Amino acid sequence: MDLEMRDARDVETAPIVALGLVGGYLVARETGIRPLGGVLLGAAGLFAGRSWLAKRGPATAAGLGAGYLAAFGLSHPLAKKIGAWPSVAAVTGASALAAYLLADKPH
């Protein structure tokens, strides 16, 4: 079995961002182990970051990475105002859209 990762420039990152944010929330909520959700959030962020760096360079990768972390952080106070799932959906949509426009969309 060959376990070779795809070339970073060929990876679409918007779905990975969505997986990290929605999946991380869901894993934390369903298991009751918040750090376990953080593992998924972090792994997805690192995997997406690898592609952002390869596709668009360090500045874009840093900006998208900061946005991804900010989305996670902002989802908490936003959840107190609009509810958990709407908050997760909002920050995920914004982050995935940014990933698509800045890294995945052909330029």
Secondary structure, 3 states (H helix, E strand, C coil): CCCCCCCHHHCCCHHHHHHHHHHHHHHHHHHCCHHHHHHHHHHHHHHHHHHHHHHHCHHHHHHHHHHHHHHHHHHHHHHHHHCHHHHHHHHHHHHHHHHHHHHHCCC
